[in-house]
Amino acid sequence: MNLNISEWKEFKIDAVFDCKTTSALKIDEAINGNIPYVTRSAVNNGVDAYYGNVDKIVKGNCITIGAEGVYAFYQEKDFIPGVKVYTFRNEKMNMKSAMFICTLLNLKAELYSYGRARILDKVKDELIKLPIQYDEDGSPLIDKDKKYSKKGYIPDWQFMEDYTESLHYKSLTTKNKQNQNPYLLDIDKWKRFKLSDLFNNIYKAVPHHETNLIVCDKDDNGTIPYITRTEENNGCKCHVLNENFDDIEIGNAITIGDTTSTVFYQKDSFLTGDHMVVLRADWLNLYTGLFIVTLLQRERFKYSYGRAFKKDIILETEILLPVKYKENINNEAHQHSSKDYTPDWKFIENYIKSLPYGDKL
């Protein structure tokens, strides 16, 4: 199917969608559960955690945009919203047509930033070009009530759905069974650890300014990821030419953007931008790294530009981890705690591997 964009027509967002502000869950009232918690995050489909506050559930089959997150995501399932999360609904929309719409909405994301949030009133006034419906003679179908546009054009939901369906992709499969994870998380038995006790080294990375680097295509030979405070693409703003820098960061590390509290695991070697903190440990690998990153991402709500997640705060931050006990206190037990237990890294690694699609990491 071809996209003849020249024949598309402009529609105002609030003419196509029922646009609303959701009632946010206060984070200090959150309880454990498995309902997606959708926030202003620009990653992971907007899902920041999972909670059980059923009184805050919002129906799925809608598009969400978080004010400071600015990106549009389709929420298939019911969810719990965070602060400044907006919903966009149309009874004719389904997952495939919604993905089509989200792509178009996200092309406008560059117009916004933390200094200019994508608040609901602004989104309502945005114009979006969409394919329209035609009659058998090839003339545009006109709605006499002019529900969607002043000229009576009607969005072609079926075309959007069919186009998305026609895209070539290979479904991701997993051998791990959902809802049958043998490694259950008994959080009540977890213990608290300081990051400064867990990690061998926590330090400010040497900053590199993009203006001094040669930006390249990801697939070009001799390139390296440039990790910044961005929330997107695992913190990778772009790929740059590796000019044999003396301060390349070796892979197998966790990076934190201190002013944005963005946390990612870096498997491969990388260069960093401004305000980046690097965490390293001998127990760190892809699986334990992803587990820790998930826990640290849940700390984000505590920080903002007014209270950055700086190195001194990172050092004192505590997280809960599953543990294993030692019959006799030994060096291993004392490695991360003065108590008679130590983090159970093997359990953590096995837990991540056992998750649906964990076998694809």
NUVOSE-562446 format. One record per residue: z, x, y of N, C-alpha, C, O in turn. Coordinates in steps of 0.05 Angstrom, whole numbers, padded with zeros to 5 digits, always signed. Atoms other than C-alpha are relative to their C-alpha. Example, Ala and Ser with C-alpha at 12.3 -4.5 7.8 and 13.67 -1.06 7.14 Angstrom:
// NUVOSE-562446
+00000+00018-00024+00156+00246-00090+00000+00018+00024+00013+00039+00024-00001-00016-00024+00143+00273-00021+00014-00015+00022+00018-00005+00044
//
This chain:
// NUVOSE-562446
+00000+00017-00024+00000+00000+00000+00000+00017+00025+00015+00037+00027+00002-00016-00025-00019+00026+00069+00016-00014+00022+00019-00038+00023-00014+00010-00023+00022+00019+00132-00018+00001+00024-00023+00023+00035+00017+00001-00024-00022-00004+00189+00018-00007+00023+00019-00030+00032-00021+00005-00020+00031+00004+00242-00012-00011+00026+00002-00025+00041+00013+00010-00025-00019-00012+00298+00000-00030+00001-00002-00042+00023+00000+00030+00001-00017-00085+00275+00028-00012+00000+00032-00036-00001-00028+00010+00000+00059-00090+00274+00007-00010+00028-00006-00004+00048-00008+00012-00025+00095-00129+00328+00029+00007+00006+00045+00012-00013-00028-00006-00008+00159-00116+00367+00018-00025-00002+00010-00047+00005-00020+00021+00002+00221-00157+00353+00026+00011+00011+00033+00035+00008-00026-00007-00009+00288-00156+00387+00020-00003-00024+00018-00023-00039-00018+00000+00024+00344-00140+00336+00015-00026-00002+00017-00037-00024-00016+00024+00002+00387-00200+00354-00016-00025-00004-00005-00047-00009+00017+00023+00006+00327-00246+00345-00006-00001-00030-00011-00022-00041+00006-00002+00029+00316-00222+00273+00025-00002-00016+00025-00013-00039-00024-00001+00015+00388-00213+00252+00023-00015+00013+00025-00017+00038-00026+00010-00009+00455-00247+00257+00018+00024+00002+00026+00036-00018-00014-00025-00005+00494-00190+00289+00030-00006+00006+00036-00022+00024-00029+00005-00004+00570-00188+00285+00016+00026-00002+00008+00046-00014-00020-00021+00002+00630-00142+00294+00019-00008-00022+00028-00031-00023-00018+00006+00022+00674-00138+00232+00029+00003+00008+00035+00016+00028-00029-00003-00004+00750-00144+00229+00009+00024-00015+00008+00024-00040-00006-00026+00013+00774-00073+00215+00026+00000-00015+00046-00013-00007-00025-00005+00014+00826-00052+00165+00014+00023+00014+00002+00044+00020-00016-00021-00012+00882-00012+00197+00007+00020-00023+00017+00012-00044-00002-00019+00022+00886+00052+00157+00028+00003-00010+00032+00009-00034-00028-00001+00009+00962+00051+00154+00008-00024-00017+00030-00024-00028-00005+00023+00017+00957-00016+00118-00017+00001-00025-00016-00018-00041+00017-00002+00024+00908+00008+00065+00016+00003-00025+00037+00017-00026-00012-00002+00027+00927+00000-00008-00021+00009-00020-00045+00006-00015+00018-00011+00021+00897+00032-00070-00017-00023-00012-00008-00045-00016+00018+00019+00012+00837-00003-00099-00028+00012-00004-00032+00036-00001+00027-00010+00005+00763+00002-00116-00022-00014+00017-00045-00014+00009+00019+00013-00018+00730-00036-00058-00009+00021+00020+00007+00034+00033+00010-00020-00019+00684+00008-00015+00011-00005+00028+00011-00027+00038-00010+00001-00027+00714+00024+00053-00022+00012+00018-00026+00036+00018+00023-00009-00016+00655+00028+00102+00009+00005+00028+00021-00012+00041-00009-00008-00026+00668+00066+00166-00024+00009+00017-00047+00004+00010+00021-00010-00018+00630+00099+00223-00012+00026-00010-00027+00039+00004+00012-00024+00012+00612+00156+00176-00030-00002+00000-00041-00023-00004+00029-00001+00001+00540+00178+00178-00010+00010-00027-00034+00016-00031+00007-00010+00026+00541+00200+00105+00010-00019-00021+00026-00037-00016-00011+00015+00024+00552+00170+00035-00003-00030+00004+00015-00045-00004+00005+00028-00005+00522+00103+00056+00022-00013+00017+00026-00037+00016-00021+00010-00018+00579+00097+00106+00027-00004-00014+00047-00011-00002-00024+00004+00015+00631+00094+00050+00018+00025+00002+00010+00047-00005-00018-00022-00004+00692+00137+00066+00022+00001-00021+00034+00022-00025-00022+00001+00019+00742+00114+00013-00003-00026-00016-00022-00041-00012-00001+00026+00014+00760+00057-00034+00029-00011+00001+00048+00004-00004-00026+00012-00003+00817+00009-00021+00001-00028-00014-00019-00037-00025-00004+00025+00014+00845-00057-00048+00008-00023+00017+00018-00043+00007-00008+00021-00018+00857-00100+00014-00020-00023-00001-00039-00024+00015+00020+00022+00005+00821-00163-00011-00002-00019+00024-00022-00032+00027+00001+00018-00023+00839-00201+00053-00019+00010+00021-00025-00004+00040+00018-00012-00020+00793-00154+00092-00029+00002-00010-00046+00014+00003+00027-00002+00012+00732-00161+00047-00021-00014+00017-00017-00036+00027+00023+00011-00014+00665-00172+00081-00023-00002-00021-00026+00016-00037+00022+00004+00019+00606-00200+00041-00022+00021+00002-00028+00029+00024+00022-00020+00001+00551-00152+00020-00026-00013+00007-00027-00034+00020+00027+00007-00007+00476-00159+00025-00004-00001+00030-00013-00021+00042+00004-00002-00029+00476-00136+00097-00004+00029+00007+00000+00047-00009+00002-00026-00011+00461-00076+00140+00024+00006+00017+00033-00012+00032-00022-00008-00017+00518-00038+00173-00007+00023+00017-00023+00041+00009+00002-00022-00019+00520+00008+00233+00028+00005+00011+00041-00013+00021-00025-00008-00012+00582+00046+00255-00006+00012+00028-00024+00028+00031+00007-00007-00028+00585+00057+00331-00005+00030+00003-00026+00037+00013+00004-00029-00004+00595+00133+00331-00016+00012-00023-00027+00033-00019+00016-00010+00022+00562+00142+00263-00029-00004+00005-00045+00013-00005+00027+00007-00010+00498+00110+00292-00020-00006-00022-00041-00018-00016+00020+00004+00021+00462+00107+00224+00004-00027-00014+00026-00037-00017+00000+00026+00014+00443+00042+00189+00000+00004-00030-00014+00021-00041-00001-00001+00029+00460+00031+00115+00000-00028-00011+00009-00047+00002-00001+00026+00014+00449-00026+00067+00024-00001-00018+00028+00016-00035-00024+00005+00017+00512-00053+00034-00007-00022-00020-00008-00045-00012+00007+00020+00021+00493-00087-00031+00025-00016-00008+00024-00040-00012-00024+00013+00010+00565-00102-00052+00019-00007+00023+00016+00003+00046-00021+00006-00020+00624-00132-00015+00015+00025+00007+00017+00044-00010-00013-00024-00009+00663-00081+00025+00023-00006+00020+00026-00029+00029-00021+00001-00020+00722-00068+00071-00009+00017+00024-00015+00040+00020+00010-00015-00023+00702-00047+00142+00022+00015+00015+00046+00007+00015-00017-00015-00017+00733+00006+00186-00004-00009+00029-00015-00031+00034+00002+00007-00028+00736+00007+00262-00029+00002+00010-00044+00021+00003+00027+00000-00013+00672-00010+00302-00023+00002-00020-00041+00018-00017+00022+00003+00020+00629-00028+00242-00013-00027+00004+00001-00047+00005+00015+00025-00006+00575-00080+00255-00018-00007-00023-00028+00010-00038+00017+00009+00022+00537-00123+00206-00024-00015+00011-00023-00027+00033+00025+00012-00008+00465-00148+00210-00011-00015-00025-00015-00003-00046+00007+00016+00023+00443-00205+00165-00025-00017+00006-00030-00026+00029+00022+00019-00001+00381-00246+00151-00002-00012-00028-00003+00003-00047+00000+00013+00027+00378-00297+00094-00024+00008-00017-00023+00005-00041+00024-00007+00015+00309-00272+00075+00000+00029-00009-00017+00038-00024-00002-00029+00006+00331-00199+00068+00012+00005-00027+00032-00009-00034-00012-00010+00025+00345-00165+00002+00001+00030+00001-00005+00042+00022-00004-00028+00000+00358-00094-00019-00025+00016+00009-00024+00034+00025+00024-00015-00006+00286-00071-00016-00010-00003+00029-00017+00017+00041+00009+00003-00028+00268-00102+00051+00021+00012+00019+00014+00022+00040-00021-00012-00016+00335-00078+00078-00004+00031+00002+00001+00042+00023+00005-00029-00001+00319-00006+00059-00023+00007+00019-00023+00027+00033+00023-00003-00019+00253-00014+00097+00010-00001+00028+00003+00016+00045-00011+00004-00027+00291-00039+00158+00018+00024+00008+00016+00034+00030-00018-00022-00006+00344+00016+00154-00015+00025+00008-00007+00039+00027+00016-00024-00007+00291+00070+00155-00010-00002+00029-00010+00018+00044+00009+00003-00027+00263+00041+00220+00023+00002+00020+00020+00014+00041-00023-00001-00018+00332+00032+00252+00009+00029+00003+00018+00037+00025-00010-00027-00002+00350+00104+00235-00018+00019+00015-00010+00041+00023+00018-00015-00017+00289+00130+00272+00010+00000+00029+00002+00017+00044-00011+00002-00028+00326+00109+00335+00027+00013+00003+00038+00013+00024-00027-00011-00001+00391+00144+00316+00002+00024+00019+00023+00029+00031-00001-00024-00017+00371+00206+00356+00005-00008+00030+00011+00010+00046-00005+00009-00028+00378+00164+00420+00030-00002+00006+00038-00005+00029-00028+00004-00003+00453+00161+00408+00015+00026-00008+00004+00043-00021-00017-00023+00006+00510+00211+00403+00029-00009+00004+00033-00032+00011-00028+00007-00004+00586+00213+00407+00005-00007+00030+00023-00023+00036-00003+00007-00028+00578+00210+00483-00013-00026+00007-00008-00038+00028+00014+00026-00004+00533+00148+00476-00001-00014-00027-00021-00013-00041-00002+00013+00026+00556+00107+00417-00020-00023-00002-00030-00034+00018+00019+00021+00005+00511+00056+00384+00016-00027-00003+00017-00038-00025-00016+00024+00000+00554-00004+00403-00018-00025-00004-00042-00024+00000+00015+00023+00009+00534-00074+00382-00019-00011+00022-00042-00018+00017+00017+00011-00021+00508-00098+00450-00025+00017+00004-00046+00005+00011+00024-00017-00003+00461-00038+00453-00019-00005-00023-00044-00006-00020+00018+00004+00024+00435-00049+00382-00014-00027+00002-00038-00029-00005+00012+00027-00002+00423-00123+00396-00025+00001+00018-00045-00013+00013+00023-00002-00019+00375-00103+00453-00022+00019-00009-00043+00020+00003+00021-00018+00010+00337-00052+00411-00024-00015-00009-00022-00038-00019+00025+00012+00009+00265-00067+00397-00009+00015-00025-00008+00039-00027+00009-00012+00025+00238-00055+00327-00027-00011-00007-00031-00036-00006+00026+00009+00008+00166-00058+00304+00000-00006-00030+00009+00010-00046+00000+00009+00028+00155-00097+00239-00027-00011-00007-00042-00021+00010+00025+00014+00009+00096-00121+00197+00005-00030+00003+00027-00040+00000-00003+00029-00004+00082-00195+00209-00017-00015-00021-00034-00004-00034+00014+00017+00019+00057-00253+00167-00026-00010+00012-00029-00014+00036+00027+00010-00007-00016-00276+00168-00007-00024-00016+00003-00028-00039+00010+00023+00016-00050-00340+00147-00024+00008-00017-00031+00032-00018+00023-00006+00018-00108-00345+00098-00024+00011+00014-00041+00024+00002+00023-00009-00016-00158-00332+00153+00004+00028+00013-00013+00038+00026-00006-00027-00011-00124-00266+00172+00010-00001+00028+00012+00020+00041-00011+00002-00027-00095-00293+00237+00031+00000-00003+00042-00010-00023-00029+00000+00001-00021-00283+00253+00012-00028-00002+00003-00046+00012-00015+00025+00001+00024-00339+00231+00018-00003+00024+00032+00016+00031-00015+00004-00024+00057-00369+00292+00021-00022-00005+00015-00044-00014-00022+00019+00002+00125-00403+00291+00003-00015+00026+00008-00003+00047-00001+00015-00024+00124-00459+00341+00027+00000+00014+00030-00003+00038-00027-00002-00011+00199-00453+00349+00007+00027+00012+00027+00031+00026-00003-00027-00010+00191-00380+00366+00028+00011-00006+00042+00022+00012-00027-00008+00008+00254-00363+00327+00004+00031+00002+00025+00040+00010-00003-00029+00001+00240-00288+00320-00012+00015+00024-00003+00037+00030+00012-00014-00024+00197-00271+00381-00011-00020+00019-00017-00043+00012+00009+00018-00021+00174-00301+00446-00029-00009-00006-00038-00030+00004+00028+00007+00006+00102-00301+00419-00002-00014-00027-00024-00022-00035+00000+00015+00024+00122-00334+00354-00007+00015-00026-00010+00003-00047+00006-00015+00024+00108-00277+00306+00023-00001-00020+00046-00005-00012-00020+00002+00021+00144-00278+00239+00000+00026-00017-00021+00034-00027-00001-00024+00017+00168-00215+00202-00009-00006-00028-00003-00027-00039+00010+00003+00027+00135-00205+00135+00019+00013-00019+00016+00037-00026-00021-00011+00018+00195-00196+00089-00012+00008-00027-00003+00027-00039+00012-00006+00026+00152-00198+00027-00015+00026+00000-00014+00042-00019+00014-00025-00002+00109-00141+00051+00020+00024+00000+00015+00043-00014-00020-00021+00000+00171-00099+00066+00011+00005-00027+00015+00028-00036-00011-00002+00027+00198-00113-00003-00021+00013-00019-00014+00032-00034+00021-00011+00017+00132-00098-00037-00006+00029+00005-00011+00045-00013+00005-00028-00007+00121-00034+00001+00022+00019-00012+00016+00039-00023-00022-00016+00011+00190-00007-00018-00003+00002-00030+00002+00023-00042+00003+00000+00029+00177-00027-00090-00023+00018-00009-00022+00029-00031+00024-00016+00008+00110+00010-00090+00005+00030+00003-00011+00046-00008-00005-00029-00003+00141+00077-00071+00006+00013-00027+00018+00001-00044-00003-00014+00025+00141+00128-00126+00027+00014-00001+00033+00031+00016-00025-00014+00004+00208+00150-00151+00008-00002-00029-00002-00019-00044-00010+00000+00028+00243+00166-00216+00029-00007+00001+00045+00006+00014-00027+00009+00000+00306+00128-00229+00019+00022-00011+00013+00035-00031-00020-00019+00009+00368+00172-00236+00016-00012-00023+00025-00035-00021-00014+00009+00024+00400+00165-00304+00025+00017-00005+00026+00040+00004-00024-00016+00007+00467+00187-00331+00009-00007-00029+00006-00030-00037-00010+00005+00027+00496+00194-00401+00029-00009+00001+00040-00019-00018-00028+00008-00003+00566+00181-00374+00002-00030+00004-00013-00041+00020-00002+00029-00001+00588+00109-00383+00019-00008+00023+00040+00004+00027-00017+00010-00022+00614+00071-00322+00023-00015-00011+00022-00028-00032-00024+00015+00007+00684+00043-00325+00012+00008-00027+00028-00006-00038-00011-00010+00025+00699+00084-00387+00008+00029+00002+00005+00045-00017-00008-00028-00005+00725+00149-00357+00026+00005-00015+00046-00008-00009-00024-00006+00015+00775+00180-00405+00021+00014+00017+00045+00016+00009-00019-00015-00017+00807+00219-00348+00009-00018+00023-00003-00019+00044-00011+00019-00019+00849+00168-00311+00016+00014+00021+00030+00034+00015-00015-00013-00022+00879+00185-00243+00026-00015+00004+00027-00037+00014-00027+00011-00004+00954+00172-00244+00012+00014+00025+00027+00032+00023-00006-00013-00026+00964+00188-00170+00030+00002+00004+00040+00020+00018-00029+00000-00004+01039+00171-00173+00013+00026-00011+00035+00033-00003-00011-00024+00012+01049+00234-00215-00011+00026+00013-00004+00048+00005+00011-00023-00013+01010+00280-00169+00021+00013+00018+00040+00001+00026-00019-00015-00017+01045+00334-00128-00015+00010+00025-00039+00013+00026+00011-00008-00026+01035+00357-00056-00002+00031+00002+00017+00045-00006+00004-00029-00003+01006+00426-00040-00011+00005+00028-00028-00010+00038+00011-00009-00026+00992+00462+00026-00027+00014-00006-00029+00028-00026+00026-00014+00003+00920+00486+00035+00004+00030+00001-00010+00045-00012-00005-00029-00003+00948+00554+00055+00010+00012-00026+00008+00036-00031-00010-00010+00027+00980+00559-00015-00022-00002-00020-00023+00013-00040+00021+00004+00019+00918+00534-00051-00023+00020+00002-00033+00030-00018+00023-00017-00005+00865+00578-00019+00008+00028+00006+00027+00033+00021-00005-00029-00005+00863+00654-00020-00006+00008+00028+00006+00026+00039+00010-00009-00026+00827+00657+00046-00010-00024+00016-00027-00039+00006+00009+00020-00018+00819+00609+00104-00005+00013+00027+00013+00024+00039+00007-00015-00024+00782+00637+00165-00022-00013+00016-00037-00029+00006+00021+00009-00017+00738+00623+00224-00025+00017-00006-00024+00041-00006+00025-00014+00006+00665+00640+00207-00012+00011+00025-00008+00001+00047+00015-00012-00023+00622+00684+00251-00022-00020+00009-00038-00028-00007+00019+00020-00009+00581+00635+00294-00027+00012+00006-00030+00035+00016+00027-00007-00006+00506+00639+00300-00013-00023+00016-00010-00046+00009+00012+00020-00017+00468+00603+00355-00029-00005-00009-00044+00014-00013+00026+00007+00010+00405+00566+00334-00022+00012+00017-00044+00018+00006+00020-00012-00017+00367+00594+00394-00007+00029-00008-00028+00039-00001+00004-00028+00009+00374+00663+00363-00011+00002-00028-00013+00024-00039+00009+00001+00027+00349+00641+00295-00029-00010-00002-00038-00024+00016+00027+00010+00005+00280+00627+00266+00001-00023-00019+00006-00019-00043-00001+00024+00016+00278+00556+00240-00024-00002-00018-00047+00002-00009+00022+00001+00019+00236+00548+00177+00001-00025-00017+00021-00040-00016+00000+00022+00019+00216+00496+00126+00019+00008-00023+00021+00031-00030-00019-00005+00022+00267+00489+00070-00013+00014-00023+00000+00031-00036+00014-00011+00023+00215+00509+00018-00012+00028+00005-00023+00040-00013+00011-00027-00006+00193+00573+00054+00016+00021-00014+00041+00018-00018-00014-00022+00012+00210+00638+00021+00018+00014+00020+00012+00016+00044-00018-00016-00018+00269+00678+00049+00015-00016+00020+00022-00006+00041-00015+00016-00018+00305+00620+00081+00029-00004-00009+00035+00001-00033-00028+00003+00007+00379+00604+00083+00010-00025+00016+00002-00029+00039-00011+00023-00015+00418+00540+00102+00016+00008+00024+00031+00027+00023-00015-00004-00025+00446+00537+00172+00020-00023+00002+00013-00046+00008-00021+00020+00003+00513+00500+00166+00014-00003+00027+00024+00016+00039-00013+00006-00026+00540+00466+00229+00019-00023-00003+00027-00031-00026-00020+00022+00000+00587+00410+00248-00013-00027-00005+00000-00048-00003+00013+00025+00005+00535+00357+00232+00011-00015-00024+00021-00002-00043-00010+00016+00022+00555+00300+00186-00021-00004-00022-00016-00015-00043+00023+00006+00018+00487+00299+00152-00006+00023-00018+00001+00046-00013+00013-00020+00017+00455+00336+00095+00019+00023-00008+00012+00046-00008-00020-00020+00009+00518+00371+00070+00007+00021+00022+00014+00043+00016-00006-00018-00022+00528+00401+00139-00023+00018+00008-00021+00034+00026+00023-00018-00006+00460+00435+00138-00018-00012+00022-00031-00033+00017+00017+00010-00022+00425+00425+00205-00029+00007-00005-00047-00008+00002+00027-00008+00005+00364+00464+00184+00001+00025-00018+00022+00035-00025+00002-00026+00015+00340+00525+00144-00012+00021+00019-00030+00015+00035+00009-00021-00018+00329+00591+00180-00008+00025-00017+00000+00028-00040+00009-00024+00013+00296+00656+00163+00023+00020-00004+00038+00026+00014-00021-00020+00006+00343+00705+00128-00009+00027+00008-00026+00039-00005+00007-00026-00011+00337+00768+00169+00020+00022-00008+00025+00040+00008-00020-00020+00011+00387+00807+00126+00024+00003+00019+00032+00025+00026-00024+00000-00017+00446+00787+00169+00023+00014-00014+00025+00012-00039-00023-00013+00012+00509+00827+00158+00023-00019-00007+00041-00012-00022-00022+00019+00003+00553+00765+00160-00008-00026-00014+00002-00047-00008+00007+00023+00016+00519+00718+00111+00024-00008-00017+00037+00008-00029-00022+00011+00016+00571+00673+00078-00010-00004-00029-00030-00018-00033+00008+00004+00028+00567+00677+00002+00007-00029-00008+00027-00040+00001-00005+00027+00010+00563+00610-00034+00026-00003-00015+00041+00016-00018-00025+00007+00013+00620+00575-00071+00023+00001+00020+00042+00016+00018-00020+00002-00021+00660+00557-00009+00000-00028+00011-00019-00044+00007-00002+00025-00014+00684+00496+00029-00001+00006+00030+00012+00024+00040+00003-00004-00029+00664+00490+00102+00012-00024+00015+00009-00047+00005-00011+00021-00017+00700+00450+00156-00009+00004+00029-00005+00026+00040+00006-00001-00028+00673+00435+00225+00024-00009+00015+00032-00032+00014-00026+00007-00010+00736+00437+00265+00001-00022+00021+00020-00038+00021+00000+00021-00020+00717+00391+00323-00010-00027-00010-00005-00047+00002+00011+00024+00012+00684+00340+00278+00014-00007-00027+00010-00028-00038-00014+00003+00026+00728+00349+00215-00019-00008-00022-00012-00023-00040+00020+00004+00022+00665+00348+00172+00006+00021-00022+00008+00045-00016-00008-00017+00022+00680+00377+00103-00021-00001-00022-00029-00023-00031+00020-00001+00021+00629+00400+00052+00004+00024-00019+00016+00045-00010+00000-00023+00019+00624+00444-00010-00027+00013+00002-00048+00000+00000+00025-00015-00002+00571+00499-00003-00004+00016-00025+00011+00036-00031+00006-00014+00025+00542+00521-00069-00015+00026+00005-00009+00046-00009+00017-00024-00005+00492+00571-00040+00009+00015+00025+00024+00004+00041-00007-00016-00024+00498+00626+00012-00011-00014+00025-00030-00029+00024+00007+00015-00024+00493+00603+00084+00008+00016+00025+00023+00036+00024-00009-00009-00026+00499+00619+00158+00014-00023+00014+00009-00046+00007-00015+00021-00013+00546+00581+00204-00006-00001+00030-00013+00019+00043+00001+00003-00028+00543+00553+00274+00028+00003+00012+00046+00015+00000-00026-00001-00013+00601+00546+00323+00021-00016-00013+00015-00036-00026-00024+00016+00008+00671+00522+00305+00000-00007-00030+00006-00030-00037+00000+00005+00029+00665+00529+00230+00022+00016-00014+00025+00040-00008-00021-00013+00015+00723+00545+00184-00009+00000-00030-00019-00019-00040+00008-00003+00028+00711+00571+00113+00025+00003-00017+00044+00017-00010-00022-00001+00019+00758+00562+00054-00010+00011-00027-00030+00002-00037+00008-00013+00025+00755+00605-00009+00024+00003-00019+00047+00006-00010-00022-00003+00020+00795+00609-00074-00013+00008-00026-00036+00003-00032+00010-00010+00026+00788+00640-00143-00004-00023-00020-00020-00021-00038+00003+00023+00017+00794+00571-00176-00023-00018+00008-00030-00037-00006+00021+00018-00012+00738+00541-00133-00026+00002-00016-00036+00023-00021+00027+00002+00011+00674+00518-00166-00012-00027+00010+00001-00041+00025+00013+00024-00009+00625+00460-00157+00018-00025-00004+00020-00042+00014-00014+00024+00008+00670+00409-00192+00027-00002+00015+00034-00023+00026-00025+00001-00014+00738+00428-00163-00005-00002+00030+00010-00014+00045+00007+00001-00029+00704+00437-00095-00006-00028+00009+00004-00037+00030+00006+00028-00008+00676+00366-00094+00025-00017-00001+00027-00035+00016-00025+00015+00001+00744+00339-00114+00016+00005+00025+00026-00015+00037-00015-00006-00023+00779+00375-00058-00013-00011+00026+00000-00021+00043+00015+00010-00024+00725+00357-00007+00005-00030+00003+00009-00040+00026-00005+00029-00002+00735+00283-00024+00028-00006+00011+00031-00024+00028-00027+00004-00010+00810+00289-00011+00001+00007+00030+00014-00007+00046-00002-00008-00028+00800+00326+00055-00016-00019+00018-00008-00023+00041+00015+00019-00016+00748+00276+00079+00017-00024+00006+00012-00037+00027-00018+00023-00005+00802+00223+00074+00020+00007+00022+00034-00011+00032-00018-00008-00022+00841+00263+00126-00014-00003+00028-00001+00001+00048+00016+00000-00025+00785+00254+00178+00011-00019+00022+00009-00013+00045-00009+00019-00020+00815+00193+00211+00022+00010+00018+00027-00001+00039-00022-00011-00016+00872+00236+00237-00010+00017+00023+00005+00024+00042+00010-00019-00019+00826+00279+00279-00024-00011+00016-00038-00029+00007+00022+00007-00018+00777+00272+00336-00004+00024+00019+00008+00045+00015+00005-00022-00019+00750+00314+00393+00025+00007+00016+00028+00030+00024-00025-00005-00014+00818+00307+00426+00020+00015-00017+00038+00028-00006-00019-00014+00018+00854+00334+00365-00017+00010-00024-00019-00002-00045+00019-00011+00019+00807+00379+00326+00015+00009-00025+00039+00015-00024-00011-00009+00026+00818+00399+00253-00003+00031+00000-00019+00042-00015+00002-00029-00004+00829+00472+00273+00014+00015-00022+00028+00004-00038-00010-00017+00022+00848+00530+00229+00030-00003-00004+00039-00004-00027-00030+00001+00003+00923+00527+00243+00009-00027-00012+00029-00027-00026-00006+00026+00012+00924+00453+00226-00009-00001-00029+00006-00011-00046+00010-00001+00028+00882+00464+00163+00020+00015-00017+00026+00006-00040-00019-00016+00016+00931+00517+00139+00025-00016-00008+00035-00013-00030-00024+00016+00005+00989+00467+00144-00006-00026-00013+00013-00040-00021+00007+00026+00012+00951+00407+00116+00008+00000-00030+00004+00019-00044-00008+00003+00028+00978+00381+00050-00017-00022-00014-00024-00042-00001+00015+00020+00016+00940+00344-00005+00015-00004-00027+00028+00014-00036-00011+00006+00026+00962+00311-00069-00020+00008-00022-00044+00002-00020+00017-00009+00022+00935+00340-00134+00013-00006-00027+00038-00006-00029-00012+00002+00027+00944+00327-00209+00011+00027-00008+00000+00048+00000-00013-00026+00007+00988+00380-00240+00005+00002-00030+00003-00017-00045-00009-00005+00027+01007+00412-00305+00026+00016+00002+00029+00032+00020-00027-00013-00001+01078+00435-00320+00001+00023-00019-00013+00024-00040-00004-00024+00016+01100+00501-00349+00029-00002-00012+00048-00007+00002-00026+00000+00013+01157+00504-00399+00018+00022+00012+00042+00018+00016-00014-00022-00013+01177+00570-00368-00015+00007+00026-00039+00011+00025+00013-00008-00025+01164+00588-00295-00012+00027-00004+00002+00046-00012+00013-00026+00002+01113+00644-00294-00017+00004+00025-00017-00012+00043+00017-00007-00023+01064+00676-00246-00020-00021+00006-00025-00027+00029+00020+00021-00005+01012+00622-00256+00012-00023+00015+00000-00034+00033-00013+00023-00013+01061+00568-00237+00007+00006+00029+00006-00012+00046-00008-00008-00027+01083+00606-00176-00024+00006+00018-00021+00010+00042+00024-00007-00016+01011+00618-00153-00004-00019+00023-00011-00010+00045+00005+00020-00021+01007+00553-00114+00024-00016+00008+00023-00032+00026-00024+00015-00006+01078+00527-00113+00024+00015-00011+00022+00030-00030-00025-00012+00009+01150+00550-00120+00012-00017-00022+00033-00009-00033-00011+00018+00020+01161+00492-00168-00011+00009-00028-00025+00029-00031+00008-00007+00027+01150+00492-00243-00026-00014-00008-00029-00022-00031+00026+00012+00006+01080+00463-00239-00021+00013+00017-00016+00027+00037+00023-00012-00014+01011+00484-00216-00023-00021-00001-00023-00037-00019+00023+00019+00002+00947+00445-00200-00014+00002-00026-00019+00023-00037+00014+00001+00026+00911+00423-00263-00030+00001+00006-00043-00020+00006+00028-00003-00008+00843+00451-00245-00019-00008-00023-00041-00018-00018+00017+00008+00022+00816+00438-00315-00004-00030-00001-00025-00040-00006+00001+00029-00001+00833+00365-00311-00019-00009+00023-00035-00027+00019+00016+00007-00023+00801+00361-00242-00030+00004-00006-00047-00013+00000+00028-00006+00007+00737+00394-00267-00011-00020-00020-00033-00030-00017+00009+00019+00020+00733+00349-00327-00003-00028+00011-00021-00043+00003+00002+00027-00012+00745+00287-00285-00026-00003+00015-00040-00023+00012+00026+00001-00015+00686+00303-00239-00023-00001-00019-00042-00017-00015+00022+00000+00019+00641+00318-00298-00003-00026-00015-00025-00034-00023+00000+00025+00015+00660+00252-00331-00009-00024+00016-00013-00045+00005+00008+00023-00017+00642+00208-00271-00029-00007-00006-00045+00009-00014+00028+00007+00002+00577+00168-00273-00017+00019+00017-00011+00023+00041+00018-00019-00013+00522+00218-00255+00013+00028+00003+00001+00046+00014-00013-00026-00001+00573+00275-00260-00015+00020-00017-00013+00045-00013+00016-00017+00017+00527+00303-00314-00025+00010+00014-00040+00026+00003+00024-00008-00015+00473+00311-00260+00006+00020+00022-00012+00028+00036-00007-00019-00021+00511+00357-00214-00010+00028-00005-00006+00046+00011
//
